[in-house]
């Protein structure tokens, strides 16, 4: 027990380890994330504007409402595509390698007990936030609800949903927001400021004003883990556990 307590105490209080100099800059990382978000927004709103011009505003709006799950998941896939495209472009121009993003070994503690502990903290934060929304009589639509609708409409199989939410999204988002964005921001800002900015961009990229505080808190947790361990793997495991359990509990 004392060994575990010592590990957690060291994890929380020890100075951040030094990172080697990244081959990309804070500007590179910020422009890539913002550029992907802007392109995605242009595609979504441009597509809707085009549909209005062709079919009329009422028909276009009705189609979006009736097939919202399709539109939502399609937007997520487009977002990941554009973000990874911008990341790859910058990495190739700067001569970066995939290993530079943080695919490094982590300690046994960081790979096992730490993700579980962070999951518990994340659950408490989310439950507290949802309780506050209930008090305010706000009932927002959650990501698992939208994915459940996609399954009920029988156009997206359940295994595909779990692979997307529990495997691909954690890996790709950790690569982009922690390994690429946070690492790049460290070239210009202090670790605390870089952590906050990366979490802010992570929350904003989810395009949800209601759940912005939840995503911001998760971004801070995941970024803190990356700064402590210098590895993407603990954050990927925590992210995967969080997404998979949330989806499983909702569907069950």
N, C-alpha and C positions, 0 to 999 in steps of 0.2 A: 504493500500500500504506500509506503514512504517513497518507493521508487517511482510509482505513478505520479504521486504528488510532486516530486522533484522534477519530473519531466514536464508536467503542466506548468509549474512555476517558471522553469527555465524558458519554456516556449513563450510565455506571456511577458516575461520581464527582461530577457536577455537582449542585448543590442542587435539590431538587424545586421545580418552578414553582408559583406561587400559583394557586389556583383561585378563581373568583368564588363568592360565597356561594350555596349551594344553596337552593332554595325548600322543601326538605323537611329534616327533622332526622334525627339519628342514631337517635332513637327511632322515627320513622316507618319508616325503612329496616329496622331490626331487627325491629320488630313485623310488618312486611309479610312478611319472609322466614320468620320463626318461625311466623307465622300460617298461611302457605301450607303449611309442613311439617306443622304440627299438623292442619290440615284434611285434608291428604293421608293422614296416618297414620290419622285417624279413619275416612276413607272406606274405606281398605284393610282395616283390622282390623274395622270395622263390617260390611263386605261379607262378610268371612270368617266372622264370628260369625253373621251372618244365614244364610249357606250351611250352617253346621254345624247351626243350629236346624232348617232345612228338610230337608236331605238326610242329616244325620248327620256326625259328625267324620271317619270313615274315607272316605266318599265325597268330602267337601270337600277333605281333604288329598290324596287321590289325584288329583283334578282339577287342583289347583294344581301338583303334581309333573309330571303328564303335559303340562300346557300352561303350563309355567313361563315360556317365552319370551313367550307372549301376555300373561301377567300382568305380567311385567317391563316390556315395552314400553308396555303400557297404563298402568302406574304412572308411567312417565316422562312420558307424554303428560299425565296428570292433574297431575303435579307442575308441568310447564311451564304448564298452563292456570291452576292456582291461583296460582302465582307471578306470572304476568303480570296476572291479575285483581287481585291485591292491589296490584301496582305501579301499574296504571291508576287504581285507586280513590284511592290516595294522591296521584298526580300531579294528578288532577282536583281533589281537595279543596284541594291546596296551590297550584294554579295553575301547575304546572310544564309545560314543553313538552318534546317529544321531543328537541329540540336540546340541552336542558340535560343530557342523559345523557352527552354526549361525542362526538356525531357531528361532529367537527371534522377539518379537514385535518391530515394528518401529513406529515412530510418524506419524501422519496424513500427515504432510508436506513431510516426507521422502517417503511415499507411494503414493502420488498423484502429487504434483507440482514438486518435485525433479526429478522423472523419465522423466517427460515431458520436463523439462529444459535440462536435460542431453541428451535426444533424439535430441533436437534442436542443442546442441553443437556437437553431433556426426554427424548429417547431414552436418553441416558446414565444419567439418573436412574432411569428406569423399568427399564432393563436391569439396573442394579445392584440395584434392589429385587427384581426377579423372580429374579435369581441368588441373592440372600439367602434368598428363599422356598424355592428348590430345595434349598439347603443344609439348611434346616430341614425338608425333606420336606413342604412345604405346596403344594398344587396348587389354588388358588382358581379359581372360574369367573370369566372376564373378560367385560366388556361385549360385545366382538366375538364371543365364543363364543356368547353368548345370542342375539345378532342373527343369527349363522350358523344357529342352530337355528330361528329364526323363518323364515328363508329356506328351509331344508330342509323345513319343514312346509308350505311353499307357500301360506301365508296372507298373506305380506307380500312384495311384489316387491322385487328388488334395488335398482332406481332409487329407490324410496321410502326404503329404508334409508339410502342414500347422501345423499339430500336431507335426511333427518331428522338424521343424525349429522354430516354434513359441512357443512351450510348452516344449517338452522334452529337446532339446538342451540348452535352457536358464537355466532350473532347474539343469540339470546334470553338465553343465560347471561351473555354479556358485558354486555348491557344491564342485567340484574338485579344481578349480583354486583359488577361494576366501576362501571358508569355510575350505578347507583342506590344500592346498598348501600355501596360504598367511598366514593363521593362524599358520602353522608349521614354516614358515620362520621367523615369529615374535619371535620365541623362541631363535633365534640365531642372527638375524640382527635387525637394527633399522627399524622403520616403513617405512621410505623413501626407504631404500635399499630393504626391503622385498617387498614393493609395486612394485619397478622396476623389481626385479627378477621374481615375479609372472606374471607381464605383459609380460615380455620377454618370459617366458615359454608358456604363453597363445598364443602369436603370433606365436612362433615356432611350436606349436602343430598343427596349421592349415596348415602347410606344403605348404605355398605359399610365395615365395620370393617377388613377385610383391606387394602383399598386406600386407607384414609384417609391414610396418609403420602404416597402418590403424588398424590392429589388436593390435599392441602395444599401440596405443592411446586409443582404446576401453578398453584394459586391464588396463591401468592406470586409466581411468575414473571409471570403475567398482570396481577396487581395492580401490580407494580413497573413494568411497561410502561405501564400506564394513568397512573400517577403521573408518569412521566417525559414522556410525550407529550401528556397531556390529551386523548387521542383513543381511541375504541373500535376504530378500524379495524385498527391493528397487532395488537391482541389477537385480534380476530375472525379475521384471516388466519392467525395462529399456531395458534389453536384449531381452525380448519377444516383446516389442514394436518395437525395432530397426529391429529385424529379420522379423517380420510379415509385417511391413510397407514396408520394402525393397522388400520383395517377392511379396506383393500385387501390388506395383507400377510397378515392372518389368512385371508381368503377365498381368496387365491391359494395 
